[in-house]
Amino acid sequence: METTKDLIRDIPSNISDSQVINYLHSEKLGTKQVKLFKALTHSSDKVISEWFDVSEKTFQTYRSSNAKMNINFKEKLLLLISLYKQGERVFGSKKEFNDWLEKPNFHFNNERPVDFFKTISGIRYIEDRLTGIEYGDNV
């Protein structure tokens, strides 16, 4: 039986664009990873569906059946799982990372970092900030 660690073990934190492309073409992202992501975030289906720019019903379908996911959804799913792995490493726990994501931050125009999940560039910006924190930049 696959554990949570097995489902994300091969997804690197700080994933590069070339790794994303290679992963999307060589690995399967499916229902298990969608369920895992939902568990990592502790967010509602409605909120998560907004991050992915899909309807709540579509998100629920991706989470509960083996429906074919669109490539943009899979790309963002991969980036966000990678981001959560990086965040947990930097903050020491999922809870601390989730707390940081929910607090307004001056690096994000006093918005919450989680509000930047809606775009690939927003996710990449959060990755950059996490790298800065990891190497001594302020939170």
Rosetta silent file (secondary structure, phi, psi, omega in degrees, C-alpha in Angstrom):
SEQUENCE: METTKDLIRDIPSNISDSQVINYLHSEKLGTKQVKLFKALTHSSDKVISEWFDVSEKTFQTYRSSNAKMNINFKEKLLLLISLYKQGERVFGSKKEFNDWLEKPNFHFNNERPVDFFKTISGIRYIEDRLTGIEYGDNV
SCORE:     score description
SCORE:     0.000 S_00000001
   1 L     0.000  133.628 -179.774    0.000    0.000    0.000 S_00000001
   2 L   -76.215  136.613  175.016    1.311    3.435   -0.963 S_00000001
   3 L   -97.278  171.801  177.064    1.822    5.926    1.827 S_00000001
   4 H   -56.516  -43.144  179.671    1.630    9.692    1.584 S_00000001
   5 H   -61.247  -39.395  179.133    5.425    9.817    1.422 S_00000001
   6 H   -61.783  -36.792 -176.285    5.426    7.337   -1.475 S_00000001
   7 H   -69.345  -26.271 -177.175    3.005    9.525   -3.438 S_00000001
   8 H  -120.483   -0.740 -176.292    5.221   12.596   -3.276 S_00000001
   9 L   -51.709  -43.791 -174.618    8.702   11.178   -2.677 S_00000001
  10 L   -84.238   -7.247  177.506    9.811   11.662   -6.278 S_00000001
  11 L   -85.007  115.128 -177.207    8.396   15.173   -6.629 S_00000001
  12 L   -75.287  149.370  166.750   11.301   17.501   -5.820 S_00000001
  13 L   -79.932  158.527 -174.217   10.955   20.659   -3.799 S_00000001
  14 L    55.608   48.884 -177.039   12.349   23.623   -5.756 S_00000001
  15 L   -72.958  132.815  178.991   11.257   21.932   -8.978 S_00000001
  16 L   -84.392  164.697  178.967   12.667   23.489  -12.164 S_00000001
  17 H   -61.690  -39.593  179.497   10.638   24.123  -15.300 S_00000001
  18 H   -67.330  -35.006  176.204   12.485   21.367  -17.164 S_00000001
  19 H   -66.442  -38.715  177.771   11.753   18.948  -14.302 S_00000001
  20 H   -59.382  -49.845 -178.718    8.070   19.926  -14.467 S_00000001
  21 H   -61.071  -47.029  178.983    7.957   19.196  -18.197 S_00000001
  22 H   -62.046  -42.211 -179.146    9.810   15.908  -17.803 S_00000001
  23 H   -64.670  -44.448 -178.599    7.626   14.875  -14.876 S_00000001
  24 H   -62.258  -30.770 -178.466    4.387   15.715  -16.688 S_00000001
  25 H   -92.530  -11.349 -176.574    5.435   13.585  -19.646 S_00000001
  26 H  -120.732  -14.562 -176.278    6.871   10.659  -17.718 S_00000001
  27 L  -121.232  159.411  178.639    4.888   10.343  -14.502 S_00000001
  28 L  -101.862  123.896  170.637    1.267    9.923  -13.649 S_00000001
  29 L  -106.698  128.961 -176.102   -0.456   12.521  -11.540 S_00000001
  30 L  -147.171 -157.744 -176.405   -3.883   11.399  -10.500 S_00000001
  31 H   -53.299  -41.870 -177.856   -6.585   11.172   -7.899 S_00000001
  32 H   -61.344  -41.563 -179.750   -4.213   10.112   -5.126 S_00000001
  33 H   -70.929  -33.038  176.688   -2.066   13.205   -5.542 S_00000001
  34 H   -66.007  -44.364  177.292   -5.163   15.453   -5.652 S_00000001
  35 H   -61.570  -42.695  179.063   -6.399   13.902   -2.389 S_00000001
  36 H   -60.333  -46.122 -179.685   -2.934   14.326   -0.895 S_00000001
  37 H   -60.894  -43.925  177.864   -2.825   17.982   -1.903 S_00000001
  38 H   -57.046  -43.836  179.582   -6.243   18.603   -0.344 S_00000001
  39 H   -65.890  -37.173  179.649   -4.987   17.042    2.902 S_00000001
  40 H   -63.669  -37.966 -171.849   -1.795   19.144    2.855 S_00000001
  41 H   -85.360  -27.680 -174.291   -3.675   22.415    2.505 S_00000001
  42 L    59.364   25.784 -179.775   -6.560   21.886    4.930 S_00000001
  43 L  -103.338  161.779 -179.418   -8.551   24.129    2.552 S_00000001
  44 L   -75.931  160.119  175.630  -12.068   23.687    1.221 S_00000001
  45 H   -58.273  -38.333 -179.299  -12.856   22.345   -2.248 S_00000001
  46 H   -61.412  -47.423 -179.369  -14.228   25.774   -3.135 S_00000001
  47 H   -64.744  -47.197 -178.591  -10.973   27.568   -2.232 S_00000001
  48 H   -63.163  -40.712  179.566   -8.757   24.989   -3.937 S_00000001
  49 H   -61.899  -33.028  176.079  -10.867   25.025   -7.095 S_00000001
  50 H   -66.649  -38.747  177.721  -10.327   28.803   -7.276 S_00000001
  51 H   -60.033  -37.959 -176.045   -6.551   28.305   -7.094 S_00000001
  52 H   -91.090   -3.382 -178.563   -6.770   25.928  -10.054 S_00000001
  53 L    56.280   45.221  173.643   -9.317   28.004  -11.974 S_00000001
  54 L  -129.284  163.451  176.953  -11.698   25.058  -12.255 S_00000001
  55 L   -70.554  157.947  177.524  -15.211   24.599  -10.961 S_00000001
  56 H   -59.697  -38.725  178.906  -15.673   23.054   -7.549 S_00000001
  57 H   -63.004  -41.805  178.008  -17.403   20.109   -9.236 S_00000001
  58 H   -62.757  -44.526  178.304  -14.394   19.568  -11.546 S_00000001
  59 H   -59.714  -43.716 -179.876  -12.029   19.615   -8.574 S_00000001
  60 H   -64.019  -35.821  176.259  -14.222   17.076   -6.763 S_00000001
  61 H   -64.501  -45.768  178.141  -14.228   14.876   -9.867 S_00000001
  62 H   -61.701  -31.863 -178.183  -10.418   14.991  -10.063 S_00000001
  63 H   -80.658  -24.863 -171.498  -10.269   14.100   -6.361 S_00000001
  64 H  -114.469   -8.192 -179.621  -12.738   11.222   -6.486 S_00000001
  65 L  -143.320  171.895  179.767  -12.334    9.509   -9.859 S_00000001
  66 L   -89.985   38.391  177.910   -9.732    8.785  -12.470 S_00000001
  67 L   -62.070  146.519  179.162  -11.038   11.501  -14.780 S_00000001
  68 L   -69.120  121.416 -179.982   -8.476   12.818  -17.237 S_00000001
  69 L   -86.429  143.732  177.209   -6.983   15.998  -15.774 S_00000001
  70 L   -72.821  152.313 -173.010   -6.126   18.887  -18.005 S_00000001
  71 H   -61.407  -35.586  178.850   -2.403   19.601  -18.356 S_00000001
  72 H   -65.925  -38.808  176.694   -2.639   23.047  -16.718 S_00000001
  73 H   -63.265  -46.280 -179.051   -4.261   21.515  -13.642 S_00000001
  74 H   -63.434  -39.582  179.003   -1.559   18.844  -13.459 S_00000001
  75 H   -61.932  -48.125 -179.339    1.214   21.419  -13.838 S_00000001
  76 H   -65.812  -38.729  177.130   -0.146   23.567  -11.019 S_00000001
  77 H   -59.189  -46.172  179.079   -0.746   20.476   -8.852 S_00000001
  78 H   -61.358  -46.513  179.760    2.866   19.432   -9.325 S_00000001
  79 H   -63.363  -40.071 -178.192    4.167   22.927   -8.517 S_00000001
  80 H   -72.810  -36.734  174.929    2.005   23.243   -5.425 S_00000001
  81 H   -62.929  -44.112  177.167    2.977   19.821   -4.052 S_00000001
  82 H   -59.501  -43.591  179.290    6.610   20.798   -4.593 S_00000001
  83 H   -60.708  -43.440  179.279    5.955   24.131   -2.861 S_00000001
  84 H   -65.075  -36.460  175.938    4.421   22.391    0.151 S_00000001
  85 H   -63.263  -44.197  178.493    7.437   20.089    0.401 S_00000001
  86 H   -64.204  -45.322 -178.965    9.731   23.119    0.337 S_00000001
  87 H   -61.825  -41.105  178.166    7.582   25.018    2.835 S_00000001
  88 H   -64.698  -39.239  178.532    7.508   22.127    5.280 S_00000001
  89 H   -64.744  -44.887 -176.988   11.297   21.843    5.035 S_00000001
  90 H   -68.855  -42.920 -175.684   11.828   25.589    5.568 S_00000001
  91 H   -92.901  -12.680  176.895    9.316   25.992    8.414 S_00000001
  92 L    90.264  -12.581  177.116    9.798   22.576   10.022 S_00000001
  93 L  -162.069  157.363  176.461    6.144   21.511    9.848 S_00000001
  94 H   -63.376  -40.645 -177.942    3.069   21.636    7.631 S_00000001
  95 H   -61.231  -47.832  179.822    1.213   23.578   10.315 S_00000001
  96 H   -61.302  -40.817  178.901    3.871   26.323   10.535 S_00000001
  97 H   -65.542  -46.596  178.470    3.972   26.603    6.742 S_00000001
  98 H   -60.009  -39.698  177.069    0.170   26.746    6.468 S_00000001
  99 H   -61.168  -44.642  179.066    0.112   29.434    9.189 S_00000001
 100 H   -61.401  -41.504 -179.686    2.696   31.490    7.252 S_00000001
 101 H   -60.848  -31.297 -174.046    0.692   31.138    4.036 S_00000001
 102 H   -88.270   -9.552 -176.984   -2.420   32.564    5.725 S_00000001
 103 L   -96.968  134.642  174.598   -0.831   35.679    7.267 S_00000001
 104 L   -55.286  143.090 -172.978   -0.529   38.962    5.346 S_00000001
 105 E  -139.715  134.029 -176.661    3.100   39.576    4.457 S_00000001
 106 H   -64.396  -24.567  176.671    4.812   42.757    3.286 S_00000001
 107 H   -68.615  -14.669 -178.065    6.718   40.786    0.601 S_00000001
 108 H  -117.779   37.696 -179.432    3.307   40.050   -0.925 S_00000001
 109 L    54.797   38.281 -178.398    1.927   43.617   -0.868 S_00000001
 110 L    59.543   23.247  170.422    0.447   42.861    2.579 S_00000001
 111 E   -99.812  168.918  177.120   -1.612   40.060    1.074 S_00000001
 112 L   -78.991  139.031  176.894   -1.459   36.458    2.193 S_00000001
 113 H   -54.439  -35.621 -178.989    1.023   34.299    0.264 S_00000001
 114 H   -59.805  -25.457  178.672   -1.767   31.767   -0.345 S_00000001
 115 H   -68.624  -10.816  179.908   -3.542   34.412   -2.444 S_00000001
 116 H   -93.791    3.625  179.602   -0.716   34.011   -4.993 S_00000001
 117 L   -68.956  -13.674 -172.941   -1.588   30.354   -5.696 S_00000001
 118 L   -73.499  -17.380 -179.919   -3.811   31.356   -8.636 S_00000001
 119 L  -128.806  153.994  176.691   -0.909   31.835  -11.069 S_00000001
 120 H   -61.653  -43.254 -179.730    2.257   29.927  -11.932 S_00000001
 121 H   -65.638  -32.803  175.651    4.300   33.114  -11.485 S_00000001
 122 H   -65.455  -42.456  176.973    2.692   33.619   -8.067 S_00000001
 123 H   -63.040  -44.302  178.653    3.681   30.089   -7.025 S_00000001
 124 H   -62.617  -36.322  177.825    7.200   30.709   -8.323 S_00000001
 125 H   -64.695  -42.889  177.203    7.344   33.967   -6.337 S_00000001
 126 H   -61.331  -42.182  176.671    6.414   32.102   -3.142 S_00000001
 127 H   -56.743  -45.079  179.334    9.166   29.563   -3.930 S_00000001
 128 H   -60.634  -43.112  179.159   11.650   32.444   -4.249 S_00000001
 129 H   -64.535  -40.737  178.155   10.554   33.895   -0.903 S_00000001
 130 H   -62.212  -40.738  177.310   10.901   30.468    0.763 S_00000001
 131 H   -62.380  -42.209  176.867   14.422   30.155   -0.639 S_00000001
 132 H   -60.198  -44.575  178.611   15.196   33.607    0.777 S_00000001
 133 H   -62.105  -43.629 -178.683   13.864   32.587    4.194 S_00000001
 134 H   -58.817  -34.284 -176.764   15.846   29.372    4.053 S_00000001
 135 L  -102.895   21.359  169.372   19.050   31.329    3.483 S_00000001
 136 L   103.373   -2.063  175.427   18.453   33.963    6.144 S_00000001
 137 L   -70.465  156.172 -177.927   16.183   36.574    4.571 S_00000001
 138 L   -72.728  159.976 -177.544   13.434   37.769    6.902 S_00000001
 139 L   -74.929    0.000    0.000    9.977   36.209    6.947 S_00000001
